[in-house]
Amino acid sequence: MKRTMFTACAALLLSSSVAWSLGNDSPSDADPSYDAAVKLIAQKHFADAVPLLKQVDAYNELGFASRKLGDRAAALDYYRIALQLDPHHLGATEYLGELYAESGDLTNAKTQLARVAELCHGKCEAFTDLESAIQRYQPSKIGY
């Protein structure tokens, strides 16, 4: 039921004329709720940011806040919506890769890293951050 509801909502969003869902960082004429949510995220008040982000359809930030709260399933859903709305969204691509790395899915994390490299045309901060996350969650190769 939850997956069906998610799919229906995603389809509705994709077919609607959403003016912005995040852009690559923030919308040019940001809603005050969005600005407040970004400040809350910077202060690591993720739970307080979520209701504000839902008001402005900020899916990448919703994914980030959900991931930091430990709700990986919700984060995955939000990142997927952000990428359906904007397949070139650098932040959502990076954060999805970080989610995969944190979950131990290094194959998909590396796929996202390759996508980040495409979007950046090489290395950029998002690439370096995701590459570091993958390294951090790489299993130890020490053998005894």
N, C-alpha and C positions, 0 to 999 in steps of 0.2 A: 504494500500500500504506500509506504513512504517513498519508495523508488518511483512508483507511478506518479505520485504527487509531484516529486522533484522533476521528472521528465515533462510533465504537463506544464509546470511553472517555467521551466527552461524554454520550452517551445513557445509559450506565450510571450516571454521576454524577447526571444529571438524574432518573433513576428511583429512585435510592437515597435513603435518608433522611440526607443529609449535614446534620449539625447546624449547621455553619457553614462557609463557604468563604472568608470574609473579613469579612463584615459590611460596613460602610462604612469602617471604619478598622481595628479589631482586635476579636477576639472577647472577650466579657466575662470568660470564664474561660480565658484564653489558655494554650496549651500552651507549656512552656518552650522548645521548639524554635522556635516562632513568635516568642517574645520575643527569643531570641538572634538570629534571622534579621533582625528589625526593627533591632536594634542594629548588625548587620553592614552592613545597607543604609545606615543613617545614617552609617556610617564609610566608605562607598563600597567595601566588600568584597563586591561583587555575586556573584562566583563562589563565595565561601564561603557565601553566604546561600542559593543555589539548592538544595543538597541538603536543608537544613533546611526550606525552604518546601515542598518536595515531600512531606516527611513529614506536613505538616499541611494539605495541599490549599489553600494560600494562593495562589490563581491570580492575583489582581491583583499581588501582590508578585513572583510568579514572572515575570509579564509585564514588570514594571518592571525587575527585575534582568536579564532576558534582553535587553530593549531596551538597557539601559546597557552590556551586553556586546557589543552589535552584532548579536544574533541576532533580527532583526525578524520572521522567520517564526514562531519559537517565541513571541515576545512577542504577536503577533497571535492565535495559537492560545490562549494563556493568557487574554488579555483577553476573547476571545469566550466561553470557558468561564465566566469570572467573570460576564459579562453574561447568559449563559444561566441561570446559577444565581440571579442577582439583577439583573434588568433595570434596577433603580433604583440600582445601585452607582455612586456619584458618582466615586470614585477611578478605577475601571476605565473609565468613560466619558471622563473627562478624559485619562487616559493613552493610551487608544486614539486620541483626537484628536491627542495629541502625536506618537504613532507615525506617524499619517497625515501630519502636518505635516513631520516629519523625512524622510519618504519622498517628499515633494513632492506628495502627494495632498491639495491644499488644499481641494478640493470636499468630500471626506469629513471632513477636519479641521473644516471649518465646520459640517457636519451635526452632528458631535459637540459643537461649541460651542453650537449651538442646543439640543441635548439637555441639556447641562450647565445652560444657562439655565433650562430647564424644571425640572430637578431642584432647582436653587437658588432657584427662584421669582424670578429676576432675576440680579443679579451677586453673586458670592461669590469666594473665593480661587481655587477650581478654575476658575471662569470667567476670571478675570483671568490666571491662569497659562497656560491654553490659548490665550487671545486673544494673549498675548505670544509664545507659540511660533509661532502662525500668522503674526504680524507678522515674526518673525525669519526665517521660511522663505519669505516672500513674495518673488517675483522683483522685482528692481530695476526701477523704472519710468523710469529715466533713459534718454533717447533722444538719440542723436547724429545 
